[in-house]
């Protein structure tokens, strides 16, 4: 049995799949950005600023889905509540207009790299914050014993 098995069995399948999709998208974006930075097509400083900004927004966007403990399934599940719906609507509007928004501060030649780095930051921020939320729920219900930086449960 792996170290993750006790945790994995208490996390809803759809939530695990969502996290895997976010990680896959993040890996693809980081791969594309890495290649373009090595080719010197993207400004590395601007890429770092975009990634960090995206990461911080991703932490906030992880709030779209509220994590709860389901007594029926004994699993951590995610639900879309009113606040999550409002955040999701704002995120969709932002996604539609992000090139226009970023176009005010970033030159057109750097816009694609900035946008890709920003989206990669959002993906990894959401994954990290969601994983932390899952650990917190599991700690609260007593499934895992410690919830801290040294915890190796997840």
Residue frames as qw, qx, qy, qz and C-alpha x, y, z in Angstrom:
[[0.000, 0.890, 0.456, 0.000, 0.00, 0.00, 0.00],
 [0.416, 0.456, -0.029, 0.786, 1.39, 3.39, -0.96],
 [0.202, -0.214, -0.437, 0.850, 1.67, 6.35, 1.38],
 [0.265, 0.004, -0.161, -0.951, -1.11, 8.10, -0.55],
 [0.329, -0.252, -0.865, -0.282, -3.59, 5.20, -0.39],
 [0.169, -0.490, -0.714, 0.470, -5.17, 6.15, 2.97],
 [0.094, 0.459, 0.067, -0.881, -5.74, 9.69, 1.66],
 [0.194, 0.103, -0.664, -0.715, -6.75, 8.69, -1.87],
 [0.189, -0.345, -0.915, -0.092, -9.55, 6.43, -0.65],
 [0.102, -0.651, -0.568, 0.493, -11.10, 9.40, 1.16],
 [0.072, 0.466, -0.177, -0.864, -11.10, 11.83, -1.79],
 [0.680, 0.531, 0.369, -0.347, -13.92, 11.83, -4.34],
 [0.691, 0.154, 0.533, 0.462, -12.95, 10.46, -7.76],
 [0.340, 0.842, 0.302, 0.290, -14.15, 13.59, -9.62],
 [0.258, -0.949, 0.163, 0.080, -12.02, 15.80, -7.38],
 [0.659, -0.382, 0.512, 0.396, -8.94, 13.63, -7.99],
 [0.602, 0.459, 0.499, 0.422, -9.57, 13.73, -11.75],
 [0.113, 0.977, 0.133, 0.120, -9.93, 17.53, -11.68],
 [0.421, -0.805, 0.345, 0.234, -6.58, 17.85, -9.91],
 [0.689, -0.056, 0.578, 0.433, -4.94, 15.53, -12.45],
 [0.458, 0.734, 0.391, 0.314, -6.34, 17.59, -15.33],
 [0.102, -0.992, 0.074, 0.016, -5.01, 20.81, -13.77],
 [0.575, -0.568, 0.489, 0.327, -1.57, 19.20, -13.30],
 [0.672, 0.271, 0.559, 0.403, -1.56, 17.94, -16.90],
 [0.283, 0.904, 0.228, 0.227, -2.47, 21.38, -18.25],
 [0.332, -0.902, 0.238, 0.143, 0.18, 22.93, -16.03],
 [0.685, -0.275, 0.540, 0.405, 2.84, 20.52, -17.31],
 [0.567, 0.553, 0.468, 0.391, 1.90, 21.27, -20.92],
 [0.064, 0.986, 0.084, 0.130, 1.98, 25.03, -20.35],
 [0.483, -0.761, 0.366, 0.231, 5.29, 24.86, -18.48],
 [0.732, 0.032, 0.534, 0.422, 6.73, 22.73, -21.30],
 [0.429, 0.754, 0.336, 0.366, 5.70, 25.24, -23.96],
 [0.154, -0.984, 0.078, -0.053, 6.90, 28.18, -21.90],
 [0.676, -0.530, 0.405, 0.313, 10.20, 26.45, -21.09],
 [0.684, 0.283, 0.465, 0.485, 10.90, 25.80, -24.76],
 [0.247, 0.874, 0.234, 0.347, 10.04, 29.38, -25.71],
 [0.379, -0.904, 0.179, 0.086, 12.16, 30.83, -22.89],
 [0.723, -0.287, 0.462, 0.426, 15.13, 28.68, -24.00],
 [0.536, 0.497, 0.448, 0.515, 14.62, 29.92, -27.56],
 [0.220, -0.287, -0.137, 0.922, 14.59, 33.42, -26.07],
 [0.073, -0.476, -0.593, -0.646, 11.15, 34.12, -27.49],
 [0.460, -0.785, -0.372, -0.184, 9.75, 35.01, -24.05],
 [0.038, 0.672, -0.413, 0.613, 11.16, 37.42, -21.50],
 [0.563, -0.135, -0.771, 0.267, 12.07, 35.33, -18.43],
 [0.046, -0.041, -0.473, 0.879, 11.44, 38.19, -15.97],
 [0.514, -0.016, -0.119, -0.849, 7.99, 38.83, -17.37],
 [0.675, -0.066, -0.701, -0.221, 7.35, 35.08, -17.34],
 [0.369, -0.103, -0.748, 0.542, 8.19, 34.89, -13.63],
 [0.211, 0.048, 0.268, -0.939, 5.97, 37.87, -12.80],
 [0.634, -0.022, -0.378, -0.674, 3.09, 36.29, -14.73],
 [0.614, -0.067, -0.785, 0.040, 3.60, 32.89, -13.08],
 [0.192, -0.108, -0.659, 0.719, 3.67, 34.32, -9.56],
 [0.374, 0.052, 0.070, -0.923, 0.63, 36.52, -10.24],
 [0.674, -0.019, -0.558, -0.483, -1.21, 33.55, -11.72],
 [0.461, -0.056, -0.827, 0.316, -0.25, 31.38, -8.75],
 [0.055, 0.106, 0.512, -0.851, -1.71, 33.89, -6.31],
 [0.564, 0.077, -0.150, -0.809, -4.90, 34.16, -8.37],
 [0.610, 0.025, -0.766, -0.199, -5.03, 30.35, -8.57],
 [0.185, -0.089, -0.797, 0.568, -5.03, 30.12, -4.78],
 [0.347, 0.184, 0.263, -0.881, -8.03, 32.46, -4.74],
 [0.614, 0.165, -0.435, -0.638, -9.73, 30.58, -7.59],
 [0.288, 0.019, -0.952, 0.104, -9.45, 27.30, -5.71],
 [0.235, 0.178, 0.591, -0.751, -12.37, 28.70, -3.72],
 [0.490, 0.068, -0.452, -0.742, -14.67, 28.09, -6.72],
 [0.740, -0.193, -0.615, -0.192, -15.36, 24.64, -5.29],
 [0.465, -0.601, 0.406, -0.508, -16.08, 24.28, -1.60],
 [0.477, 0.183, -0.854, 0.098, -14.53, 21.19, -0.03],
 [0.655, -0.381, 0.254, -0.601, -16.69, 19.25, 2.44],
 [0.084, -0.184, 0.972, -0.119, -16.73, 15.87, 4.13],
 [0.683, -0.080, -0.374, -0.622, -19.52, 13.58, 2.96],
 [0.510, -0.293, 0.698, -0.408, -20.71, 11.30, 5.75],
 [0.894, 0.255, 0.162, -0.330, -22.51, 9.04, 3.24],
 [0.826, 0.500, -0.233, 0.114, -19.43, 8.33, 1.11],
 [0.696, -0.627, 0.121, 0.327, -16.79, 9.07, 3.79],
 [0.641, 0.247, 0.251, 0.682, -14.94, 11.13, 1.23],
 [0.084, -0.536, -0.012, 0.840, -13.91, 14.72, 0.65],
 [0.404, 0.600, 0.622, 0.300, -16.23, 16.12, -2.02],
 [0.144, -0.167, 0.075, 0.973, -16.35, 19.46, -3.79],
 [0.181, 0.721, 0.667, -0.050, -19.46, 21.53, -4.29],
 [0.199, 0.314, 0.221, 0.902, -20.12, 24.67, -6.28],
 [0.117, -0.662, -0.599, 0.436, -21.85, 27.16, -3.94],
 [0.209, 0.936, 0.283, 0.000, -23.06, 30.72, -4.62],
 [0.240, -0.850, 0.323, 0.340, -19.67, 32.29, -3.89],
 [0.541, -0.172, 0.706, 0.423, -18.03, 29.73, -6.14],
 [0.467, 0.635, 0.578, 0.212, -20.49, 30.49, -8.93],
 [0.062, 0.988, 0.038, -0.135, -19.72, 34.21, -8.67],
 [0.377, -0.647, 0.538, 0.387, -15.97, 33.57, -8.73],
 [0.576, 0.149, 0.726, 0.346, -16.42, 31.22, -11.70],
 [0.367, 0.840, 0.393, 0.078, -18.43, 33.84, -13.62],
 [0.089, -0.944, 0.218, 0.230, -15.77, 36.48, -12.93],
 [0.519, -0.387, 0.663, 0.375, -13.06, 34.04, -14.02],
 [0.571, 0.455, 0.629, 0.268, -14.86, 33.28, -17.29],
 [0.212, 0.966, 0.150, -0.014, -15.20, 37.01, -18.01],
 [0.308, -0.795, 0.432, 0.295, -11.53, 37.50, -17.18],
 [0.623, -0.071, 0.694, 0.355, -10.51, 34.61, -19.47],
 [0.496, 0.710, 0.466, 0.182, -12.46, 36.09, -22.35],
 [0.166, 0.974, 0.019, 0.153, -10.89, 39.53, -21.93],
 [0.726, -0.546, 0.139, 0.393, -7.42, 38.66, -20.59],
 [0.619, 0.224, 0.283, 0.698, -5.58, 39.63, -23.79],
 [0.035, 0.820, 0.228, 0.523, -7.31, 43.01, -23.77],
 [0.565, -0.825, -0.025, 0.004, -6.54, 43.46, -20.04],
 [0.756, -0.363, 0.236, 0.491, -2.89, 42.37, -20.30],
 [0.561, 0.533, 0.307, 0.554, -2.47, 44.24, -23.59],
 [0.102, -0.971, -0.068, -0.204, -2.49, 47.52, -21.67],
 [0.483, -0.796, 0.361, 0.058, 0.71, 46.62, -19.78],
 [0.672, -0.230, 0.627, 0.320, 2.46, 44.00, -21.91],
 [0.222, 0.516, -0.497, -0.661, 3.79, 44.45, -25.44],
 [0.859, 0.267, -0.063, -0.432, 2.13, 42.34, -28.12],
 [0.583, 0.461, -0.668, 0.036, 5.30, 40.30, -28.71],
 [0.079, 0.233, -0.841, 0.482, 5.39, 39.21, -25.03],
 [0.620, -0.141, 0.127, -0.761, 1.64, 38.84, -24.60],
 [0.862, 0.032, -0.443, -0.242, 1.43, 35.14, -25.52],
 [0.545, 0.167, -0.689, 0.448, 4.23, 34.16, -23.12],
 [0.170, -0.218, 0.455, -0.847, 2.79, 36.30, -20.36],
 [0.744, -0.100, -0.065, -0.657, -0.65, 34.74, -20.83],
 [0.823, 0.074, -0.562, -0.024, 0.70, 31.16, -20.89],
 [0.353, 0.179, -0.668, 0.630, 2.75, 31.75, -17.74],
 [0.383, -0.199, 0.280, -0.858, -0.20, 33.39, -16.04],
 [0.845, -0.065, -0.239, -0.474, -2.45, 30.42, -16.86],
 [0.701, 0.130, -0.656, 0.250, 0.24, 27.95, -15.69],
 [0.057, 0.222, -0.571, 0.788, 0.46, 29.84, -12.41],
 [0.635, -0.164, 0.066, -0.752, -3.31, 29.67, -12.00],
 [0.856, 0.015, -0.475, -0.202, -3.32, 25.90, -12.57],
 [0.584, 0.097, -0.665, 0.455, -0.59, 25.12, -10.04],
 [0.152, -0.238, 0.402, -0.871, -2.05, 27.60, -7.52],
 [0.756, -0.157, -0.107, -0.627, -5.41, 25.86, -7.71],
 [0.819, 0.037, -0.570, 0.052, -3.81, 22.44, -7.30],
 [0.355, 0.194, -0.620, 0.672, -1.77, 23.51, -4.29],
 [0.338, -0.199, 0.304, -0.868, -4.63, 25.27, -2.53],
 [0.824, -0.098, -0.266, -0.490, -7.03, 22.40, -3.23],
 [0.715, 0.079, -0.649, 0.248, -4.55, 19.83, -1.90],
 [0.099, 0.188, -0.560, 0.801, -4.14, 21.94, 1.23],
 [0.581, -0.164, 0.063, -0.795, -7.93, 22.16, 1.59],
 [0.845, -0.033, -0.492, -0.207, -8.26, 18.39, 1.23],
 [0.514, 0.112, -0.675, 0.517, -5.62, 17.83, 3.93],
 [0.175, -0.205, 0.379, -0.885, -7.41, 20.30, 6.20],
 [0.760, -0.143, -0.151, -0.615, -10.77, 18.52, 5.78],
 [0.822, 0.026, -0.567, 0.052, -9.15, 15.11, 6.38],
 [0.296, 0.182, -0.611, 0.711, -7.38, 16.45, 9.46],
 [0.404, -0.234, 0.185, -0.865, -10.61, 17.98, 10.78],
 [0.865, -0.122, -0.163, -0.459, -12.50, 14.67, 10.54],
 [0.632, -0.534, 0.551, -0.111, -9.57, 12.70, 11.96],
 [0.937, 0.349, 0.001, 0.006, -8.53, 10.72, 8.88],
 [0.651, 0.430, -0.327, 0.533, -4.96, 12.04, 9.03],
 [0.638, -0.548, -0.375, 0.390, -3.10, 12.78, 12.23],
 [0.341, -0.537, 0.006, 0.772, -1.01, 15.82, 11.40],
 [0.411, 0.815, 0.351, 0.208, -1.70, 18.80, 9.15],
 [0.239, -0.883, 0.181, 0.362, 1.44, 20.76, 8.62],
 [0.383, 0.772, -0.457, -0.221, 4.45, 21.30, 6.41],
 [0.099, -0.453, 0.886, -0.020, 6.10, 18.10, 7.66],
 [0.757, 0.133, 0.501, -0.397, 3.05, 15.95, 7.02],
 [0.029, 0.315, -0.823, -0.471, 3.71, 13.15, 4.56],
 [0.491, 0.290, 0.755, -0.322, 0.13, 11.95, 4.36],
 [0.612, 0.709, 0.275, -0.216, -0.63, 13.48, 0.95]]
